[in-house]
């Protein structure tokens, strides 16, 4: 890892119900926002790999939620 890579950082993930509460879990929508305060010191392939890793994690989360919801 390059010397410029931050050894510690805090990210914030927020979940917000869209269009108000729903009486049915199948029709409710949730907006998820990831806030990463700075990519300073993270460049090139490392930044690309981080982006790919986050996207893979969100894809897995989406798949789990959809499979859970299909069982309702």
C-alpha positions, 0 to 999 in steps of 0.5 A: 500500500502506498504511503499516501493511503489513509490508514483510517477513515470514516464512511457514512451510509444512510438509508432513507425511505422514499415516498413515505412509509409503505404498508407493504414491504414489497412496494417500499423503496429505500435510498442508500447513500454512501459518503466517503469523505475523501479519496485523497492519497488513493489513486489509479488502480487502488481507487478503481479496485476500491470502487469495484469492491464497493459496487460488488458489496452493494450488488450483493446487498441488493441481491440479498434484499431481493431474494428476501423480498421474493419470499414474502 
